């Protein structure tokens, strides 16, 4: 996916993840840090999140950074393997999900190689 397309679609995925949890912008702001206005700009595509904001929002929303970037084809059930960037694989256990969060920064680096 082109970088421009990835950046343009982050807001839609943020909104979808927030809606799945039934959170308002105000509630997400209280839990994650960015202001309600900034979150609104992120969701509308007017602004793009920093890496720090992506990490905080992914943690708060319970999704990986990869999911917010649109790297995944099947939501939280697949992951991007930074060691083998040509492969997507299924996540089989909660422990693997936790390990994926730690690998998000490596995955971001691999995407932009």
ROVOLO-326718 format. One record per residue: x, y, z of N, C-alpha, C, O in turn; residue number from 1; residue in one letter. Coordinates in nm, 3 decimals, always signed. Example, Ala and Ser with C-alpha at 12.3 -4.5 7.8 and 13.67 -1.06 7.14 Angstrom:
REM ROVOLO-326718
+---------+---------+---------+---------+---------+---------+---------+---------+---------+---------+---------+---------+-----+------+
!    n.c1 !    n.c2 !    n.c3 !   ca.c1 !   ca.c2 !   ca.c3 !    c.c1 !    c.c2 !    c.c3 !    o.c1 !    o.c2 !    o.c3 !  nr ! rest !
+---------+---------+---------+---------+---------+---------+---------+---------+---------+---------+---------+---------+-----+------+
!  +1.319 !  -0.569 !  +0.780 !  +1.230 !  -0.450 !  +0.780 !  +1.320 !  -0.330 !  +0.780 !  +1.424 !  -0.332 !  +0.846 !   1 !    a !
!  +1.285 !  -0.225 !  +0.708 !  +1.367 !  -0.106 !  +0.714 !  +1.290 !  +0.003 !  +0.787 !  +1.341 !  +0.114 !  +0.804 !   2 !    s !
+---------+---------+---------+---------+---------+---------+---------+---------+---------+---------+---------+---------+-----+------+
***
This chain:
REM ROVOLO-326718
+---------+---------+---------+---------+---------+---------+---------+---------+---------+---------+---------+---------+-----+------+
!    n.c1 !    n.c2 !    n.c3 !   ca.c1 !   ca.c2 !   ca.c3 !    c.c1 !    c.c2 !    c.c3 !    o.c1 !    o.c2 !    o.c3 !  nr ! rest !
+---------+---------+---------+---------+---------+---------+---------+---------+---------+---------+---------+---------+-----+------+
!  +0.086 !  -0.118 !  +0.000 !  +0.000 !  +0.000 !  +0.000 !  +0.090 !  +0.124 !  +0.000 !  +0.189 !  +0.128 !  +0.074 !   1 !    x !
!  +0.058 !  +0.221 !  -0.080 !  +0.136 !  +0.343 !  -0.086 !  +0.125 !  +0.418 !  +0.046 !  +0.024 !  +0.411 !  +0.116 !   2 !    x !
!  +0.230 !  +0.490 !  +0.079 !  +0.232 !  +0.564 !  +0.206 !  +0.116 !  +0.661 !  +0.215 !  +0.054 !  +0.673 !  +0.320 !   3 !    x !
!  +0.085 !  +0.730 !  +0.107 !  -0.024 !  +0.828 !  +0.108 !  -0.158 !  +0.761 !  +0.140 !  -0.239 !  +0.814 !  +0.216 !   4 !    x !
!  -0.179 !  +0.645 !  +0.080 !  -0.304 !  +0.573 !  +0.104 !  -0.311 !  +0.523 !  +0.247 !  -0.418 !  +0.526 !  +0.309 !   5 !    x !
!  -0.198 !  +0.478 !  +0.301 !  -0.194 !  +0.433 !  +0.441 !  -0.229 !  +0.548 !  +0.533 !  -0.312 !  +0.533 !  +0.622 !   6 !    x !
!  -0.165 !  +0.662 !  +0.512 !  -0.192 !  +0.778 !  +0.597 !  -0.336 !  +0.825 !  +0.585 !  -0.397 !  +0.865 !  +0.684 !   7 !    x !
!  -0.390 !  +0.821 !  +0.465 !  -0.526 !  +0.868 !  +0.442 !  -0.630 !  +0.780 !  +0.510 !  -0.739 !  +0.827 !  +0.543 !   8 !    x !
!  -0.598 !  +0.652 !  +0.531 !  -0.698 !  +0.560 !  +0.586 !  -0.683 !  +0.532 !  +0.735 !  -0.766 !  +0.460 !  +0.792 !   9 !    x !
!  -0.582 !  +0.586 !  +0.800 !  -0.564 !  +0.564 !  +0.943 !  -0.685 !  +0.614 !  +1.021 !  -0.731 !  +0.547 !  +1.113 !  10 !    x !
!  -0.736 !  +0.729 !  +0.985 !  -0.849 !  +0.788 !  +1.057 !  -0.972 !  +0.698 !  +1.056 !  -1.041 !  +0.685 !  +1.158 !  11 !    x !
!  -1.000 !  +0.636 !  +0.943 !  -1.115 !  +0.545 !  +0.935 !  -1.097 !  +0.426 !  +1.029 !  -1.192 !  +0.383 !  +1.094 !  12 !    x !
!  -0.974 !  +0.373 !  +1.034 !  -0.950 !  +0.260 !  +1.124 !  -0.953 !  +0.300 !  +1.271 !  -0.997 !  +0.223 !  +1.355 !  13 !    x !
!  -0.905 !  +0.421 !  +1.301 !  -0.915 !  +0.472 !  +1.439 !  -1.062 !  +0.482 !  +1.480 !  -1.100 !  +0.437 !  +1.588 !  14 !    x !
!  -1.142 !  +0.541 !  +1.394 !  -1.284 !  +0.557 !  +1.425 !  -1.352 !  +0.421 !  +1.441 !  -1.431 !  +0.402 !  +1.533 !  15 !    x !
!  -1.320 !  +0.327 !  +1.353 !  -1.381 !  +0.193 !  +1.361 !  -1.343 !  +0.124 !  +1.492 !  -1.428 !  +0.063 !  +1.557 !  16 !    x !
!  -1.216 !  +0.135 !  +1.531 !  -1.172 !  +0.072 !  +1.657 !  -1.240 !  +0.138 !  +1.777 !  -1.281 !  +0.070 !  +1.871 !  17 !    x !
!  -1.252 !  +0.270 !  +1.774 !  -1.320 !  +0.343 !  +1.882 !  -1.467 !  +0.303 !  +1.888 !  -1.521 !  +0.280 !  +1.996 !  18 !    x !
!  -1.531 !  +0.296 !  +1.773 !  -1.673 !  +0.259 !  +1.767 !  -1.696 !  +0.117 !  +1.817 !  -1.796 !  +0.090 !  +1.885 !  19 !    x !
!  -1.605 !  +0.024 !  +1.784 !  -1.618 !  -0.114 !  +1.831 !  -1.620 !  -0.121 !  +1.983 !  -1.687 !  -0.207 !  +2.041 !  20 !    x !
!  -1.547 !  -0.031 !  +2.048 !  -1.545 !  -0.028 !  +2.195 !  -1.658 !  +0.058 !  +2.253 !  -1.676 !  +0.062 !  +2.374 !  21 !    x !
!  -1.732 !  +0.126 !  +2.167 !  -1.841 !  +0.211 !  +2.213 !  -1.793 !  +0.336 !  +2.284 !  -1.862 !  +0.388 !  +2.372 !  22 !    x !
!  -1.675 !  +0.385 !  +2.248 !  -1.618 !  +0.503 !  +2.313 !  -1.651 !  +0.629 !  +2.235 !  -1.655 !  +0.629 !  +2.112 !  23 !    x !
!  -1.674 !  +0.736 !  +2.307 !  -1.686 !  +0.868 !  +2.245 !  -1.545 !  +0.924 !  +2.228 !  -1.449 !  +0.872 !  +2.285 !  24 !    x !
!  -1.532 !  +1.030 !  +2.149 !  -1.403 !  +1.097 !  +2.137 !  -1.355 !  +1.146 !  +2.273 !  -1.237 !  +1.136 !  +2.305 !  25 !    x !
!  -1.446 !  +1.198 !  +2.352 !  -1.411 !  +1.247 !  +2.486 !  -1.355 !  +1.134 !  +2.573 !  -1.255 !  +1.152 !  +2.640 !  26 !    x !
!  -1.420 !  +1.018 !  +2.571 !  -1.372 !  +0.905 !  +2.651 !  -1.235 !  +0.856 !  +2.604 !  -1.148 !  +0.826 !  +2.685 !  27 !    x !
!  -1.216 !  +0.849 !  +2.472 !  -1.087 !  +0.806 !  +2.420 !  -0.979 !  +0.907 !  +2.457 !  -0.867 !  +0.869 !  +2.489 !  28 !    x !
!  -1.012 !  +1.034 !  +2.452 !  -0.919 !  +1.139 !  +2.491 !  -0.876 !  +1.123 !  +2.637 !  -0.758 !  +1.134 !  +2.669 !  29 !    x !
!  -0.973 !  +1.098 !  +2.724 !  -0.941 !  +1.081 !  +2.866 !  -0.851 !  +0.960 !  +2.890 !  -0.765 !  +0.962 !  +2.979 !  30 !    x !
!  -0.869 !  +0.855 !  +2.811 !  -0.794 !  +0.731 !  +2.831 !  -0.657 !  +0.731 !  +2.764 !  -0.565 !  +0.664 !  +2.811 !  31 !    x !
!  -0.643 !  +0.806 !  +2.653 !  -0.520 !  +0.796 !  +2.575 !  -0.432 !  +0.920 !  +2.578 !  -0.312 !  +0.910 !  +2.553 !  32 !    x !
!  -0.489 !  +1.036 !  +2.608 !  -0.406 !  +1.156 !  +2.616 !  -0.434 !  +1.265 !  +2.514 !  -0.452 !  +1.380 !  +2.553 !  33 !    x !
!  -0.437 !  +1.234 !  +2.383 !  -0.463 !  +1.341 !  +2.286 !  -0.599 !  +1.406 !  +2.311 !  -0.694 !  +1.341 !  +2.356 !  34 !    x !
!  -0.607 !  +1.536 !  +2.282 !  -0.732 !  +1.607 !  +2.304 !  -0.843 !  +1.554 !  +2.213 !  -0.816 !  +1.491 !  +2.110 !  35 !    x !
!  -0.966 !  +1.582 !  +2.252 !  -1.082 !  +1.544 !  +2.171 !  -1.071 !  +1.606 !  +2.032 !  -1.101 !  +1.541 !  +1.932 !  36 !    x !
!  -1.029 !  +1.732 !  +2.025 !  -1.015 !  +1.800 !  +1.896 !  -0.909 !  +1.734 !  +1.810 !  -0.928 !  +1.717 !  +1.689 !  37 !    x !
!  -0.796 !  +1.697 !  +1.872 !  -0.690 !  +1.631 !  +1.794 !  -0.736 !  +1.495 !  +1.744 !  -0.710 !  +1.459 !  +1.629 !  38 !    x !
!  -0.805 !  +1.419 !  +1.829 !  -0.857 !  +1.289 !  +1.786 !  -0.954 !  +1.305 !  +1.670 !  -0.954 !  +1.225 !  +1.576 !  39 !    x !
!  -1.037 !  +1.408 !  +1.677 !  -1.132 !  +1.434 !  +1.569 !  -1.057 !  +1.462 !  +1.438 !  -1.097 !  +1.414 !  +1.332 !  40 !    x !
!  -0.949 !  +1.540 !  +1.447 !  -0.869 !  +1.571 !  +1.328 !  -0.800 !  +1.444 !  +1.273 !  -0.788 !  +1.427 !  +1.152 !  41 !    x !
!  -0.757 !  +1.357 !  +1.364 !  -0.697 !  +1.230 !  +1.320 !  -0.799 !  +1.146 !  +1.247 !  -0.771 !  +1.092 !  +1.139 !  42 !    x !
!  -0.918 !  +1.134 !  +1.304 !  -1.023 !  +1.051 !  +1.243 !  -1.070 !  +1.107 !  +1.110 !  -1.105 !  +1.031 !  +1.019 !  43 !    x !
!  -1.071 !  +1.238 !  +1.096 !  -1.116 !  +1.299 !  +0.971 !  -1.009 !  +1.297 !  +0.863 !  -1.037 !  +1.326 !  +0.747 !  44 !    x !
!  -0.884 !  +1.264 !  +0.902 !  -0.775 !  +1.263 !  +0.807 !  -0.708 !  +1.397 !  +0.791 !  -0.617 !  +1.413 !  +0.710 !  45 !    x !
!  -0.753 !  +1.495 !  +0.868 !  -0.693 !  +1.628 !  +0.861 !  -0.550 !  +1.627 !  +0.914 !  -0.465 !  +1.704 !  +0.868 !  46 !    x !
!  -0.524 !  +1.539 !  +1.009 !  -0.390 !  +1.522 !  +1.069 !  -0.353 !  +1.374 !  +1.070 !  -0.440 !  +1.287 !  +1.066 !  47 !    x !
!  -0.222 !  +1.347 !  +1.076 !  -0.174 !  +1.210 !  +1.089 !  -0.109 !  +1.197 !  +1.227 !  -0.043 !  +1.289 !  +1.275 !  48 !    x !
!  -0.128 !  +1.081 !  +1.291 !  -0.072 !  +1.063 !  +1.425 !  +0.079 !  +1.041 !  +1.422 !  +0.134 !  +0.988 !  +1.326 !  49 !    x !
!  +0.144 !  +1.085 !  +1.529 !  +0.286 !  +1.054 !  +1.546 !  +0.299 !  +0.906 !  +1.582 !  +0.200 !  +0.840 !  +1.612 !  50 !    x !
!  +0.420 !  +0.855 !  +1.580 !  +0.442 !  +0.716 !  +1.621 !  +0.402 !  +0.699 !  +1.767 !  +0.341 !  +0.599 !  +1.803 !  51 !    x !
!  +0.436 !  +0.797 !  +1.851 !  +0.399 !  +0.789 !  +1.993 !  +0.248 !  +0.784 !  +2.008 !  +0.196 !  +0.707 !  +2.090 !  52 !    x !
!  +0.176 !  +0.865 !  +1.932 !  +0.030 !  +0.865 !  +1.939 !  -0.026 !  +0.732 !  +1.890 !  -0.120 !  +0.679 !  +1.949 !  53 !    x !
!  +0.030 !  +0.678 !  +1.782 !  -0.014 !  +0.547 !  +1.731 !  +0.002 !  +0.440 !  +1.837 !  -0.087 !  +0.358 !  +1.858 !  54 !    x !
!  +0.118 !  +0.440 !  +1.904 !  +0.143 !  +0.341 !  +2.009 !  +0.043 !  +0.354 !  +2.124 !  -0.010 !  +0.255 !  +2.172 !  55 !    x !
!  +0.019 !  +0.477 !  +2.168 !  -0.075 !  +0.500 !  +2.279 !  -0.217 !  +0.463 !  +2.238 !  -0.288 !  +0.397 !  +2.314 !  56 !    x !
!  -0.259 !  +0.505 !  +2.120 !  -0.394 !  +0.475 !  +2.074 !  -0.413 !  +0.325 !  +2.052 !  -0.518 !  +0.271 !  +2.086 !  57 !    x !
!  -0.313 !  +0.259 !  +1.997 !  -0.327 !  +0.115 !  +1.975 !  -0.342 !  +0.043 !  +2.108 !  -0.421 !  -0.051 !  +2.120 !  58 !    x !
!  -0.266 !  +0.085 !  +2.207 !  -0.275 !  +0.024 !  +2.340 !  -0.413 !  +0.049 !  +2.401 !  -0.476 !  -0.043 !  +2.453 !  59 !    x !
!  -0.458 !  +0.172 !  +2.396 !  -0.588 !  +0.208 !  +2.453 !  -0.702 !  +0.137 !  +2.384 !  -0.797 !  +0.093 !  +2.449 !  60 !    x !
!  -0.694 !  +0.124 !  +2.252 !  -0.802 !  +0.063 !  +2.173 !  -0.791 !  -0.089 !  +2.166 !  -0.884 !  -0.156 !  +2.120 !  61 !    x !
!  -0.679 !  -0.143 !  +2.211 !  -0.662 !  -0.289 !  +2.211 !  -0.640 !  -0.347 !  +2.073 !  -0.677 !  -0.462 !  +2.047 !  62 !    x !
!  -0.578 !  -0.269 !  +1.985 !  -0.544 !  -0.317 !  +1.851 !  -0.396 !  -0.289 !  +1.827 !  -0.338 !  -0.203 !  +1.893 !  63 !    x !
!  -0.336 !  -0.360 !  +1.734 !  -0.195 !  -0.335 !  +1.705 !  -0.179 !  -0.210 !  +1.619 !  -0.272 !  -0.166 !  +1.553 !  64 !    x !
!  -0.059 !  -0.155 !  +1.623 !  -0.027 !  -0.044 !  +1.533 !  -0.045 !  -0.090 !  +1.389 !  -0.091 !  -0.013 !  +1.304 !  65 !    x !
!  -0.009 !  -0.214 !  +1.362 !  -0.026 !  -0.267 !  +1.226 !  -0.171 !  -0.259 !  +1.183 !  -0.200 !  -0.223 !  +1.068 !  66 !    x !
!  -0.263 !  -0.292 !  +1.272 !  -0.405 !  -0.286 !  +1.238 !  -0.445 !  -0.142 !  +1.205 !  -0.519 !  -0.118 !  +1.110 !  67 !    x !
!  -0.397 !  -0.046 !  +1.284 !  -0.430 !  +0.094 !  +1.258 !  -0.370 !  +0.142 !  +1.126 !  -0.426 !  +0.228 !  +1.059 !  68 !    x !
!  -0.255 !  +0.085 !  +1.090 !  -0.192 !  +0.121 !  +0.962 !  -0.253 !  +0.047 !  +0.844 !  -0.227 !  +0.083 !  +0.728 !  69 !    x !
!  -0.334 !  -0.055 !  +0.871 !  -0.395 !  -0.130 !  +0.762 !  -0.306 !  -0.238 !  +0.706 !  -0.329 !  -0.286 !  +0.595 !  70 !    x !
!  -0.204 !  -0.278 !  +0.781 !  -0.114 !  -0.383 !  +0.735 !  -0.184 !  -0.518 !  +0.738 !  -0.153 !  -0.606 !  +0.658 !  71 !    x !
!  -0.277 !  -0.535 !  +0.829 !  -0.343 !  -0.662 !  +0.848 !  -0.456 !  -0.681 !  +0.750 !  -0.527 !  -0.586 !  +0.715 !  72 !    x !
!  -0.473 !  -0.805 !  +0.707 !  -0.583 !  -0.836 !  +0.618 !  -0.706 !  -0.883 !  +0.693 !  -0.817 !  -0.877 !  +0.640 !  73 !    x !
!  -0.689 !  -0.930 !  +0.817 !  -0.802 !  -0.988 !  +0.889 !  -0.810 !  -0.937 !  +1.032 !  -0.838 !  -1.014 !  +1.124 !  74 !    x !
!  -0.787 !  -0.809 !  +1.053 !  -0.800 !  -0.753 !  +1.187 !  -0.693 !  -0.805 !  +1.280 !  -0.579 !  -0.824 !  +1.239 !  75 !    x !
!  -0.728 !  -0.828 !  +1.406 !  -0.630 !  -0.867 !  +1.506 !  -0.593 !  -1.014 !  +1.497 !  -0.517 !  -1.063 !  +1.581 !  76 !    x !
!  -0.644 !  -1.087 !  +1.399 !  -0.617 !  -1.230 !  +1.389 !  -0.497 !  -1.260 !  +1.301 !  -0.461 !  -1.377 !  +1.284 !  77 !    x !
!  -0.434 !  -1.160 !  +1.247 !  -0.315 !  -1.182 !  +1.164 !  -0.211 !  -1.080 !  +1.202 !  -0.242 !  -0.978 !  +1.264 !  78 !    x !
!  -0.088 !  -1.107 !  +1.165 !  +0.017 !  -1.012 !  +1.197 !  +0.119 !  -1.006 !  +1.086 !  +0.132 !  -1.098 !  +1.005 !  79 !    x !
!  +0.191 !  -0.897 !  +1.084 !  +0.300 !  -0.876 !  +0.989 !  +0.427 !  -0.923 !  +1.058 !  +0.459 !  -0.875 !  +1.166 !  80 !    x !
!  +0.499 !  -1.016 !  +0.998 !  +0.620 !  -1.072 !  +1.056 !  +0.739 !  -0.990 !  +1.004 !  +0.775 !  -1.001 !  +0.887 !  81 !    x !
!  +0.798 !  -0.909 !  +1.092 !  +0.907 !  -0.820 !  +1.050 !  +1.031 !  -0.897 !  +1.006 !  +1.109 !  -0.847 !  +0.925 !  82 !    x !
!  +1.050 !  -1.018 !  +1.058 !  +1.165 !  -1.098 !  +1.018 !  +1.145 !  -1.159 !  +0.880 !  +1.242 !  -1.188 !  +0.809 !  83 !    x !
!  +1.021 !  -1.179 !  +0.842 !  +0.987 !  -1.232 !  +0.710 !  +0.876 !  -1.146 !  +0.653 !  +0.760 !  -1.188 !  +0.651 !  84 !    x !
!  +0.909 !  -1.023 !  +0.605 !  +0.807 !  -0.927 !  +0.568 !  +0.715 !  -0.969 !  +0.455 !  +0.615 !  -0.902 !  +0.428 !  85 !    x !
!  +0.746 !  -1.079 !  +0.388 !  +0.659 !  -1.126 !  +0.280 !  +0.547 !  -1.215 !  +0.333 !  +0.463 !  -1.259 !  +0.254 !  86 !    x !
!  +0.543 !  -1.242 !  +0.465 !  +0.447 !  -1.337 !  +0.519 !  +0.353 !  -1.272 !  +0.619 !  +0.394 !  -1.189 !  +0.700 !  87 !    x !
!  +0.229 !  -1.311 !  +0.613 !  +0.131 !  -1.280 !  +0.716 !  +0.096 !  -1.411 !  +0.783 !  +0.085 !  -1.513 !  +0.716 !  88 !    x !
!  +0.080 !  -1.409 !  +0.913 !  +0.050 !  -1.533 !  +0.982 !  -0.059 !  -1.516 !  +1.084 !  -0.086 !  -1.404 !  +1.129 !  89 !    x !
!  -0.122 !  -1.624 !  +1.122 !  -0.228 !  -1.621 !  +1.221 !  -0.169 !  -1.611 !  +1.361 !  -0.061 !  -1.663 !  +1.388 !  90 !    x !
!  -0.239 !  -1.543 !  +1.448 !  -0.201 !  -1.533 !  +1.588 !  -0.277 !  -1.643 !  +1.661 !  -0.400 !  -1.648 !  +1.657 !  91 !    x !
!  -0.202 !  -1.730 !  +1.728 !  -0.264 !  -1.847 !  +1.788 !  -0.293 !  -1.835 !  +1.937 !  -0.376 !  -1.910 !  +1.989 !  92 !    x !
!  -0.230 !  -1.743 !  +2.007 !  -0.250 !  -1.737 !  +2.151 !  -0.242 !  -1.594 !  +2.202 !  -0.186 !  -1.507 !  +2.135 !  93 !    x !
!  -0.299 !  -1.568 !  +2.322 !  -0.286 !  -1.434 !  +2.381 !  -0.141 !  -1.392 !  +2.401 !  -0.109 !  -1.274 !  +2.388 !  94 !    x !
!  -0.053 !  -1.487 !  +2.432 !  +0.089 !  -1.454 !  +2.449 !  +0.148 !  -1.399 !  +2.320 !  +0.229 !  -1.307 !  +2.323 !  95 !    x !
!  +0.106 !  -1.455 !  +2.205 !  +0.154 !  -1.405 !  +2.077 !  +0.104 !  -1.264 !  +2.051 !  +0.176 !  -1.182 !  +1.995 !  96 !    x !
!  -0.017 !  -1.235 !  +2.093 !  -0.072 !  -1.100 !  +2.075 !  +0.013 !  -1.001 !  +2.153 !  +0.044 !  -0.893 !  +2.102 !  97 !    x !
!  +0.051 !  -1.035 !  +2.277 !  +0.135 !  -0.947 !  +2.356 !  +0.272 !  -0.928 !  +2.292 !  +0.327 !  -0.817 !  +2.292 !  98 !    x !
!  +0.327 !  -1.034 !  +2.236 !  +0.457 !  -1.023 !  +2.170 !  +0.448 !  -0.935 !  +2.046 !  +0.543 !  -0.864 !  +2.013 !  99 !    x !
!  +0.335 !  -0.937 !  +1.979 !  +0.319 !  -0.855 !  +1.859 !  +0.325 !  -0.707 !  +1.892 !  +0.379 !  -0.629 !  +1.814 ! 100 !    x !
!  +0.270 !  -0.668 !  +2.006 !  +0.274 !  -0.528 !  +2.045 !  +0.419 !  -0.480 !  +2.056 !  +0.451 !  -0.368 !  +2.015 ! 101 !    x !
!  +0.506 !  -0.564 !  +2.108 !  +0.647 !  -0.529 !  +2.120 !  +0.715 !  -0.523 !  +1.984 !  +0.816 !  -0.454 !  +1.968 ! 102 !    x !
!  +0.662 !  -0.593 !  +1.887 !  +0.723 !  -0.598 !  +1.754 !  +0.670 !  -0.490 !  +1.660 !  +0.718 !  -0.479 !  +1.547 ! 103 !    x !
!  +0.572 !  -0.411 !  +1.703 !  +0.514 !  -0.311 !  +1.614 !  +0.617 !  -0.213 !  +1.559 !  +0.612 !  -0.179 !  +1.441 ! 104 !    x !
!  +0.711 !  -0.167 !  +1.642 !  +0.811 !  -0.072 !  +1.595 !  +0.897 !  -0.135 !  +1.486 !  +0.928 !  -0.070 !  +1.386 ! 105 !    x !
!  +0.936 !  -0.261 !  +1.503 !  +1.013 !  -0.330 !  +1.400 !  +0.930 !  -0.344 !  +1.273 !  +0.983 !  -0.330 !  +1.163 ! 106 !    x !
!  +0.803 !  -0.372 !  +1.288 !  +0.716 !  -0.387 !  +1.172 !  +0.704 !  -0.257 !  +1.096 !  +0.707 !  -0.256 !  +0.973 ! 107 !    x !
!  +0.692 !  -0.146 !  +1.169 !  +0.686 !  -0.015 !  +1.103 !  +0.811 !  +0.010 !  +1.021 !  +0.804 !  +0.059 !  +0.908 ! 108 !    x !
!  +0.926 !  -0.024 !  +1.077 !  +1.051 !  -0.008 !  +1.006 !  +1.054 !  -0.095 !  +0.880 !  +1.097 !  -0.050 !  +0.774 ! 109 !    x !
!  +1.010 !  -0.219 !  +0.893 !  +1.013 !  -0.311 !  +0.780 !  +0.921 !  -0.266 !  +0.667 !  +0.954 !  -0.285 !  +0.550 ! 110 !    x !
!  +0.808 !  -0.206 !  +0.700 !  +0.712 !  -0.161 !  +0.600 !  +0.774 !  -0.054 !  +0.510 !  +0.748 !  -0.050 !  +0.390 ! 111 !    x !
!  +0.856 !  +0.031 !  +0.568 !  +0.911 !  +0.145 !  +0.494 !  +1.048 !  +0.119 !  +0.435 !  +1.115 !  +0.213 !  +0.392 ! 112 !    x !
!  +1.091 !  -0.007 !  +0.433 !  +1.219 !  -0.041 !  +0.368 !  +1.207 !  -0.036 !  +0.219 !  +1.304 !  -0.062 !  +0.148 ! 113 !    x !
+---------+---------+---------+---------+---------+---------+---------+---------+---------+---------+---------+---------+-----+------+
***
